[in-house]
Amino acid sequence: MSAEGSTGNGHAGPGDGGDGAPIAVARERVARGPRIALVAGETSGDQLGAGLIAELRRHFPDAEFAGIGGDAMRGAGCQTWFDASELALMGLTEILRHLPRLLKLRRAFRERVLDWRPDVFIGIDAPDFNLGVERWLKQRGIRTVHYVSPSVWAWREKRAEKIGASADRVLCLFPMEPPIYARHGVDARFVGHPMADAIPLDSDRVDARTRLALPATAPILAVLPGSRLGEIGRLGPAFFEAAWQVAERMPGLHIVVPAANARCRQLIDQQIAASALPAARLHVLDGQARDALTAADVVLLASGTATLETMLVKRPMVVGYRVSELTYRVARALKLVKVDRYALPNVLARRDLAPELIQHDCTPERLAAAVLRWFQHPGHVPGLQDDYRRLHLELRQDASARAADAVAELLGPEAGGQQPEAHPR
């Protein structure tokens, strides 16, 4: 069905010219259960989508789910017209190379969604793809939800207005996000963070060390210079030089480096080979980042989602980050960045819990000094863990269930939903 063939509400038909078409459509919805279209573009989004589908089935046992997803969403009962891997691209060069294919996919997908006549479309993260699809569908009368807000709290807050033009409702993982949307007249709901639901309040360091075959009592530093090649290229040399400086001051220190994938592992191996790190106490892992964080006494890592994961396993951290000098200068000149804190634990706490060393401060000497302070002052760690536990509980809201509640509320009683049984939040 083309856009021109739509009545403006996503349904074909002559409208309400006395022929009963809207009533027939409503009856069809109730008879078949709601149709819910979803898009997830990478592994994390696929997991979010699977959790959401499971909870939506508690409201709508007869619901149909279709769209773009991966193995987790298919396992939850979603018919995937395209696989999530079609959207899982990283880096400007890769995106430009695949741009014609992506544009063709987007055109085909949104027409198929419109023809399927869903009761709601849910874009899960992947804002570059999803927000455009959401806006196109919303203009044609389909209700839209965006799940996982872009970082409007960090830069270009005015983006909230554009996101509101795409989504009827935004589902936020962090509590500071809905007030920002409210300032721009956008309906946004805090649902909590699924990672906070998944990670226990008390993580077992001994068990993690056993799984990784690490010594039970030795001091351990986890080093995570990023999950993308560009990040590792900018941060790896400084991080590994800092780790060597710490090892020089701490005899017996073991250093654990989880690599996100094979390409990251290759670059990390090259950087380590060019460093002075002692091979005998160096452990490069394929994945297993959470085990590495849990096993560590202190973590040195790039700013990003890993800082949240480190907070949730309650480990002291030092956060470093660099962007290209041109990007840094442009961002400062245009005042695009609106925050003084970048690491998520610090943003959530509204104060500095973890040292942040950004851009010109991200030097091996300063990184090493900050790491050593955690090792040399272990008495500061229990208070930090109390702060992290409080933030963990704030984010632990049973996110999939709350997200499903927000979608069900948007659909309204005409979708034929059921009140799910009470479950712990």
C-alpha positions as CSV (number, residue, x, y, z in Angstrom):
1,M,0.0,0.0,0.0
2,S,1.4,3.4,-0.9
3,A,1.3,6.4,1.3
4,E,-1.2,8.0,-1.1
5,G,-3.5,5.0,-0.6
6,S,-3.7,5.6,3.1
7,T,-6.5,7.3,4.9
8,G,-4.0,9.1,7.2
9,N,-4.3,6.6,10.0
10,G,-2.3,3.8,8.4
11,H,-5.4,1.9,7.1
12,A,-6.7,1.5,3.6
13,G,-10.3,2.4,3.1
14,P,-12.6,5.3,2.2
15,G,-12.7,6.7,5.7
16,D,-15.9,7.2,7.7
17,G,-18.2,8.0,4.8
18,G,-21.0,6.0,6.3
19,D,-19.8,2.6,5.1
20,G,-18.7,1.4,8.6
21,A,-15.0,0.9,7.6
22,P,-13.5,2.3,10.8
23,I,-15.8,0.0,12.9
24,A,-14.7,-2.9,10.8
25,V,-11.1,-2.1,11.3
26,A,-11.6,-1.8,15.1
27,R,-13.4,-5.2,15.1
28,E,-10.6,-6.8,13.1
29,R,-8.0,-5.5,15.7
30,V,-9.9,-7.0,18.6
31,A,-10.5,-10.3,16.7
32,R,-6.9,-10.8,15.8
33,G,-5.1,-9.1,18.6
34,P,-2.9,-6.1,18.2
35,R,-0.1,-6.1,15.6
36,I,3.2,-4.7,16.9
37,A,6.1,-3.9,14.6
38,L,9.6,-3.6,16.0
39,V,13.1,-2.8,14.8
40,A,16.3,-3.6,16.6
41,G,19.6,-3.0,14.9
42,E,22.3,-4.7,17.1
43,T,22.7,-7.4,19.7
44,S,21.8,-5.2,22.7
45,G,18.6,-4.0,20.9
46,D,17.7,-7.6,20.0
47,Q,17.9,-8.5,23.7
48,L,15.8,-5.5,24.6
49,G,13.2,-6.4,22.0
50,A,13.0,-10.0,23.2
51,G,12.3,-8.9,26.8
52,L,9.7,-6.4,25.6
53,I,7.9,-8.9,23.5
54,A,7.7,-11.4,26.4
55,E,6.2,-8.8,28.6
56,L,3.8,-7.5,25.9
57,R,2.4,-11.0,25.6
58,R,1.3,-10.7,29.2
59,H,-0.9,-7.9,28.1
60,F,-1.8,-9.2,24.7
61,P,-1.6,-13.0,24.5
62,D,-2.9,-12.9,20.9
63,A,-0.5,-10.2,19.7
64,E,1.4,-10.5,16.4
65,F,5.0,-9.3,16.3
66,A,7.0,-8.6,13.1
67,G,9.9,-6.4,11.9
68,I,13.7,-6.4,12.1
69,G,15.5,-8.3,14.8
70,G,17.9,-11.1,15.6
71,D,17.9,-14.6,17.2
72,A,16.6,-13.3,20.6
73,M,13.5,-11.6,19.1
74,R,12.8,-14.6,16.8
75,G,13.0,-16.8,19.9
76,A,10.4,-14.6,21.6
77,G,8.0,-15.0,18.7
78,C,8.8,-12.1,16.3
79,Q,8.6,-12.7,12.6
80,T,11.7,-10.9,11.2
81,W,11.4,-9.6,7.7
82,F,15.0,-8.6,7.8
83,D,17.8,-9.6,10.2
84,A,19.2,-7.2,12.7
85,S,22.7,-7.7,11.2
86,E,21.5,-5.7,8.2
87,L,21.6,-2.5,10.4
88,A,24.6,-3.4,12.6
89,L,27.2,-1.0,11.0
90,M,29.9,0.9,12.8
91,G,31.9,3.9,11.5
92,L,31.2,6.6,8.9
93,T,33.1,4.8,6.1
94,E,31.1,1.6,6.6
95,I,27.8,3.4,6.7
96,L,28.6,5.4,3.5
97,R,29.6,2.2,1.7
98,H,26.3,0.6,2.6
99,L,24.1,3.7,2.3
100,P,22.4,2.8,-1.0
101,R,21.5,-0.6,0.4
102,L,20.3,0.9,3.7
103,L,18.1,3.4,2.0
104,K,16.6,0.7,-0.2
105,L,16.0,-1.5,2.9
106,R,14.3,1.4,4.7
107,R,12.0,2.2,1.9
108,A,11.0,-1.5,1.5
109,F,10.6,-1.9,5.2
110,R,8.4,1.1,6.0
111,E,6.1,0.3,3.1
112,R,5.8,-3.3,4.4
113,V,5.0,-2.0,7.9
114,L,2.4,0.4,6.5
115,D,0.8,-2.4,4.5
116,W,0.8,-4.7,7.5
117,R,-1.2,-2.1,9.4
118,P,0.3,-2.4,12.9
119,D,-1.3,-0.9,16.0
120,V,2.1,0.5,17.1
121,F,5.6,0.7,15.8
122,I,8.5,0.4,18.3
123,G,12.0,1.5,17.2
124,I,14.6,0.1,19.6
125,D,17.7,2.3,19.8
126,A,19.4,2.6,16.3
127,P,18.2,6.2,16.1
128,D,19.8,6.9,12.7
129,F,17.5,4.3,11.2
130,N,14.5,4.2,13.5
131,L,13.7,7.9,14.0
132,G,13.2,8.4,10.3
133,V,11.0,5.4,10.0
134,E,9.0,6.4,13.1
135,R,8.4,9.9,11.7
136,W,7.3,8.6,8.3
137,L,4.9,6.2,9.9
138,K,3.6,8.7,12.5
139,Q,2.7,11.1,9.7
140,R,0.6,8.3,8.3
141,G,-1.3,7.8,11.5
142,I,0.6,4.8,13.1
143,R,1.4,5.2,16.7
144,T,5.1,5.1,17.4
145,V,7.4,4.5,20.3
146,H,11.1,5.0,20.6
147,Y,12.8,2.7,23.1
148,V,16.2,4.0,24.5
149,S,16.6,7.7,24.3
150,P,19.6,9.2,22.5
151,S,21.9,11.1,25.0
152,V,19.9,14.3,25.0
153,W,21.2,15.0,28.5
154,A,24.8,15.3,27.1
155,W,24.6,17.3,23.9
156,R,22.1,19.1,21.7
157,E,19.1,19.0,24.0
158,K,17.0,20.5,21.2
159,R,17.1,17.0,19.6
160,A,14.3,16.1,22.0
161,E,11.8,18.1,19.9
162,K,12.8,16.2,16.7
163,I,12.5,12.9,18.5
164,G,9.1,14.0,19.7
165,A,8.1,14.6,16.0
166,S,9.0,11.0,15.4
167,A,7.7,9.2,18.5
168,D,4.4,9.4,20.3
169,R,6.2,8.1,23.4
170,V,9.9,7.8,24.3
171,L,10.9,5.0,26.8
172,C,14.0,6.2,28.8
173,L,16.5,4.0,30.6
174,F,17.7,6.8,32.9
175,P,15.7,9.0,35.3
176,M,17.2,12.3,34.2
177,E,15.8,12.0,30.7
178,P,12.0,12.4,31.0
179,P,12.3,15.9,32.5
180,I,14.4,17.0,29.5
181,Y,11.7,15.8,27.1
182,A,9.0,17.4,29.2
183,R,10.6,20.8,28.6
184,H,10.0,20.2,24.9
185,G,6.5,18.9,25.3
186,V,7.4,15.2,24.5
187,D,5.8,12.3,26.3
188,A,8.7,10.3,27.8
189,R,8.6,7.6,30.5
190,F,11.5,6.3,32.7
191,V,11.3,2.5,32.6
192,G,14.7,1.6,34.2
193,H,17.7,-0.2,32.7
194,P,17.6,-3.9,31.8
195,M,21.3,-4.2,32.7
196,A,20.4,-3.2,36.3
197,D,17.8,-6.0,36.3
198,A,20.2,-8.6,35.0
199,I,23.2,-7.9,37.2
200,P,22.9,-9.0,40.8
201,L,23.2,-6.4,43.5
202,D,26.3,-8.3,44.8
203,S,28.7,-9.6,42.2
204,D,30.9,-12.5,43.2
205,R,34.6,-11.6,42.6
206,V,35.9,-15.0,43.6
207,D,33.6,-16.8,41.2
208,A,34.6,-14.5,38.4
209,R,38.3,-15.1,39.0
210,T,37.7,-18.8,39.1
211,R,36.0,-18.7,35.7
212,L,38.9,-16.7,34.2
213,A,41.6,-18.8,35.9
214,L,42.9,-15.8,37.7
215,P,44.7,-15.8,41.1
216,A,42.3,-15.5,44.0
217,T,44.2,-12.9,46.0
218,A,46.4,-11.0,43.6
219,P,45.6,-7.4,42.7
220,I,43.9,-7.2,39.4
221,L,43.4,-4.3,37.0
222,A,40.9,-4.6,34.1
223,V,41.7,-2.4,31.1
224,L,38.9,-1.7,28.5
225,P,40.0,0.9,25.9
226,G,36.8,0.6,24.0
227,S,34.6,-1.6,21.8
228,R,35.3,0.1,18.5
229,L,38.5,0.2,16.5
230,G,38.6,4.0,16.5
231,E,38.3,4.2,20.3
232,I,41.0,1.6,20.8
233,G,43.2,3.3,18.3
234,R,43.0,6.6,20.2
235,L,43.0,5.2,23.8
236,G,44.8,1.9,23.7
237,P,48.4,3.2,23.7
238,A,47.8,5.6,26.6
239,F,45.8,3.0,28.6
240,F,48.5,0.3,28.2
241,E,51.3,2.7,29.1
242,A,49.3,3.7,32.2
243,A,48.8,0.0,33.1
244,W,52.6,-0.6,32.8
245,Q,53.2,2.4,35.1
246,V,50.8,0.9,37.6
247,A,52.4,-2.6,37.3
248,E,55.8,-1.0,38.0
249,R,54.5,0.3,41.3
250,M,52.5,-2.8,42.2
251,P,54.5,-6.0,42.1
252,G,52.3,-9.0,41.4
253,L,49.6,-7.0,39.6
254,H,47.6,-9.0,37.0
255,I,46.1,-7.1,34.0
256,V,43.0,-8.3,32.3
257,V,41.9,-7.0,28.8
258,P,38.6,-8.2,27.3
259,A,38.4,-7.7,23.6
260,A,34.9,-7.1,22.1
261,N,35.5,-9.0,18.9
262,A,38.2,-10.5,16.7
263,R,39.1,-7.2,15.0
264,C,39.4,-5.4,18.4
265,R,41.5,-8.3,19.6
266,Q,43.9,-8.0,16.7
267,L,44.4,-4.3,17.3
268,I,44.8,-4.8,21.1
269,D,47.4,-7.5,20.6
270,Q,49.4,-5.1,18.3
271,Q,49.2,-2.3,20.9
272,I,50.2,-4.6,23.7
273,A,53.1,-6.0,21.7
274,A,54.4,-2.4,21.3
275,S,54.1,-1.8,25.0
276,A,56.3,-2.8,28.0
277,L,53.5,-4.7,29.7
278,P,54.7,-8.0,31.4
279,A,53.4,-10.9,29.4
280,A,53.5,-13.3,32.4
281,R,50.7,-11.4,34.2
282,L,48.7,-10.2,31.2
283,H,45.4,-11.8,30.2
284,V,43.7,-10.8,26.9
285,L,40.2,-12.3,26.7
286,D,37.8,-12.9,23.8
287,G,34.7,-11.2,25.2
288,Q,33.9,-12.0,28.9
289,A,33.9,-8.3,29.7
290,R,31.5,-8.7,32.7
291,D,33.6,-11.4,34.2
292,A,36.7,-9.2,33.8
293,L,35.0,-6.3,35.5
294,T,33.7,-8.5,38.3
295,A,37.1,-10.1,38.8
296,A,39.0,-6.8,39.0
297,D,39.9,-4.6,42.0
298,V,40.1,-1.5,39.8
299,V,39.0,-0.8,36.3
300,L,40.5,1.6,33.7
301,L,38.1,2.1,30.8
302,A,36.7,4.3,28.1
303,S,33.7,6.4,28.7
304,G,30.5,4.7,27.5
305,T,28.1,2.0,28.5
306,A,30.9,0.0,30.1
307,T,31.0,2.6,32.9
308,L,27.4,1.7,33.8
309,E,28.3,-2.0,33.8
310,T,31.3,-1.3,36.1
311,M,29.1,0.6,38.4
312,L,26.6,-2.2,38.6
313,V,29.3,-4.7,39.5
314,K,30.4,-2.2,42.1
315,R,34.1,-1.8,41.1
316,P,36.1,1.5,41.5
317,M,37.0,2.9,38.1
318,V,39.0,5.5,36.2
319,V,37.4,6.8,33.0
320,G,39.4,8.2,30.1
321,Y,38.3,9.4,26.7
322,R,39.6,11.2,23.6
323,V,38.1,12.2,20.3
324,S,39.9,13.5,17.3
325,E,41.3,17.0,17.9
326,L,39.1,18.4,15.1
327,T,35.9,16.9,16.6
328,Y,36.9,18.2,20.0
329,R,37.5,21.8,18.8
330,V,34.3,21.9,16.7
331,A,32.3,20.6,19.7
332,R,33.7,23.2,22.0
333,A,33.4,26.0,19.4
334,L,29.7,25.2,18.7
335,K,29.0,24.5,22.4
336,L,27.4,21.1,21.4
337,V,28.3,19.4,24.7
338,K,26.2,20.6,27.6
339,V,27.6,18.6,30.5
340,D,30.6,18.7,32.7
341,R,30.5,15.0,33.4
342,Y,30.6,12.2,30.9
343,A,30.8,8.9,32.8
344,L,27.3,7.5,33.5
345,P,27.8,6.9,37.2
346,N,28.8,10.5,37.7
347,V,25.9,11.8,35.6
348,L,23.4,9.7,37.5
349,A,24.9,10.7,40.9
350,R,25.3,14.4,39.8
351,R,28.8,14.3,41.4
352,D,32.1,12.8,40.7
353,L,32.3,9.2,41.9
354,A,34.8,8.1,39.3
355,P,37.7,10.2,38.1
356,E,37.3,11.4,34.5
357,L,40.3,12.2,32.4
358,I,39.1,13.6,29.1
359,Q,41.0,14.7,25.9
360,H,44.2,16.5,26.9
361,D,43.9,15.2,30.5
362,C,43.9,11.6,29.2
363,T,47.6,10.9,29.5
364,P,49.3,7.8,30.8
365,E,50.7,9.6,33.8
366,R,47.4,11.0,35.0
367,L,45.5,7.7,34.3
368,A,48.1,5.7,36.2
369,A,48.0,8.1,39.1
370,A,44.2,7.9,39.4
371,V,44.3,4.1,39.2
372,L,47.0,3.9,41.9
373,R,44.9,6.0,44.2
374,W,42.2,3.4,44.2
375,F,44.7,0.6,45.0
376,Q,46.5,2.6,47.6
377,H,43.3,3.8,49.5
378,P,41.1,0.7,49.7
379,G,39.2,2.3,52.6
380,H,37.5,4.6,50.1
381,V,35.9,1.7,48.2
382,P,33.1,0.6,50.6
383,G,31.5,4.1,50.6
384,L,31.8,4.2,46.8
385,Q,30.0,0.8,46.6
386,D,27.2,2.1,48.8
387,D,26.7,4.9,46.3
388,Y,26.8,2.5,43.4
389,R,24.3,0.2,45.1
390,R,21.9,3.1,45.6
391,L,22.1,4.0,41.9
392,H,21.7,0.3,41.0
393,L,18.4,0.2,42.9
394,E,17.2,3.4,41.2
395,L,17.8,1.8,37.8
396,R,16.4,-1.6,38.8
397,Q,12.8,-1.1,37.8
398,D,12.0,-4.3,35.8
399,A,12.5,-2.4,32.7
400,S,10.9,-4.8,30.2
401,A,7.7,-4.9,32.2
402,R,7.5,-1.2,32.6
403,A,8.2,-0.6,28.9
404,A,5.4,-3.0,28.1
405,D,3.1,-1.2,30.5
406,A,3.9,2.1,28.7
407,V,3.2,0.6,25.3
408,A,0.0,-1.1,26.4
409,E,-1.2,2.2,27.9
410,L,-0.5,4.0,24.6
411,L,-2.5,1.3,22.7
412,G,-5.4,1.7,25.1
413,P,-8.3,-0.7,25.9
414,E,-9.4,-0.9,22.3
415,A,-6.4,-3.1,21.6
416,G,-8.0,-5.9,23.8
417,G,-5.2,-6.1,26.3
418,Q,-5.3,-7.9,29.6
419,Q,-4.1,-6.7,33.0
420,P,-1.0,-8.8,33.6
421,E,-0.6,-10.6,37.0
422,A,1.3,-8.6,39.6
423,H,5.0,-9.2,39.6
424,P,7.8,-7.8,41.6
425,R,9.3,-4.5,40.4
